[in-house]
Amino acid sequence: MRELPKIISVDDHVIEPATVWSDRLPSKYRDIGPRIERRPVKEMTFIGGKFTAIPGDAGDPGEPVDWWFYEDLRRPLTRLDTAVGFSRDEV
C-alpha cells in the first residue's frame, strides 16, 4: 500500500486556463463574459489599506501582466502564489 503524505491540504484550488470563458461561453455571451487580457499596469495606488490598480493599454510602458476583467471588475494577476513542488520564489 502506498504511503500517504503526512500533510494534506484541504484548501487547494484549481486554476482554469486563461481562455476558459472565451473558448466555452456561447458566442452571444463572449463579449460580456470574464476574460484575461495581457496589459501593463498604468497606475497602482494604496488608499484606505487597499491596493487599486489601473490597467494600461497595449503599447504603454511597463511590463505586461495578465488582467482578469469581468463587468466593472479589473484585477491584475501578477504571479502565481504557489505551485506544487515549487517554492513561492520559483513561480
C-alpha positions as CSV (number, residue, x, y, z in Angstrom):
1,M,0.0,0.0,0.0
2,R,1.3,3.5,-0.9
3,E,2.3,5.7,2.0
4,L,0.2,8.9,2.3
5,P,1.8,12.3,2.7
6,K,2.0,13.5,6.3
7,I,0.4,16.9,5.4
8,I,-2.7,17.0,3.3
9,S,-4.0,20.4,2.0
10,V,-7.8,20.7,2.2
11,D,-7.9,24.2,0.6
12,D,-6.3,23.6,-2.8
13,H,-7.7,25.4,-5.8
14,V,-7.8,24.5,-9.5
15,I,-6.7,27.3,-11.8
16,E,-8.6,27.2,-15.1
17,P,-6.9,28.0,-18.4
18,A,-6.9,31.7,-19.3
19,T,-9.2,31.1,-22.3
20,V,-11.8,29.0,-20.5
21,W,-14.5,31.7,-20.8
22,S,-13.7,32.9,-24.3
23,D,-13.5,29.4,-25.5
24,R,-16.5,27.9,-23.8
25,L,-19.2,30.5,-23.4
26,P,-21.8,30.6,-26.1
27,S,-20.8,33.1,-28.7
28,K,-23.6,35.6,-27.8
29,Y,-22.0,35.9,-24.2
30,R,-18.3,36.0,-25.1
31,D,-18.1,39.8,-25.3
32,I,-19.6,40.2,-21.8
33,G,-18.1,37.2,-20.1
34,P,-15.0,37.1,-17.9
35,R,-11.7,37.4,-19.8
36,I,-8.0,37.6,-19.4
37,E,-6.0,40.3,-21.2
38,R,-2.3,41.0,-21.2
39,R,-1.6,44.7,-20.4
40,P,0.8,46.8,-18.3
41,V,-0.1,48.3,-15.0
42,K,-0.8,52.0,-15.7
43,E,-1.1,53.1,-12.1
44,M,-1.1,51.5,-8.6
45,T,-2.4,53.3,-5.5
46,F,-2.7,52.3,-1.9
47,I,-5.7,54.1,-0.3
48,G,-7.5,53.1,2.9
49,G,-5.5,49.9,3.3
50,K,-6.3,48.6,-0.2
51,F,-4.2,48.5,-3.4
52,T,-6.0,49.7,-6.5
53,A,-4.5,49.0,-9.9
54,I,-5.5,50.7,-13.2
55,P,-4.7,48.7,-16.4
56,G,-2.8,50.4,-19.2
57,D,-3.2,49.9,-22.9
58,A,-1.2,47.7,-25.2
59,G,1.9,49.6,-26.1
60,D,2.0,51.6,-22.8
61,P,5.3,51.5,-20.9
62,G,5.7,48.8,-18.2
63,E,5.9,45.1,-18.1
64,P,2.7,43.4,-19.2
65,V,0.8,41.3,-16.7
66,D,-2.3,39.2,-17.0
67,W,-5.5,41.1,-16.0
68,W,-8.8,39.5,-15.1
69,F,-11.8,41.5,-16.4
70,Y,-15.5,41.0,-15.7
71,E,-18.1,43.7,-15.9
72,D,-16.6,46.6,-13.9
73,L,-14.1,44.4,-12.1
74,R,-10.4,44.6,-13.0
75,R,-7.7,42.6,-11.2
76,P,-4.0,42.2,-12.1
77,L,-2.7,38.7,-11.9
78,T,0.9,39.5,-11.4
79,R,2.1,36.0,-10.5
80,L,1.2,32.6,-9.1
81,D,1.1,32.4,-5.3
82,T,2.0,28.7,-5.1
83,A,2.6,25.7,-7.3
84,V,3.0,22.1,-6.2
85,G,6.7,21.1,-6.0
86,F,8.0,24.7,-6.3
87,S,8.8,27.3,-3.7
88,R,7.0,30.6,-3.9
89,D,10.1,32.4,-5.2
90,E,10.3,30.0,-8.1
91,V,6.8,30.6,-9.6
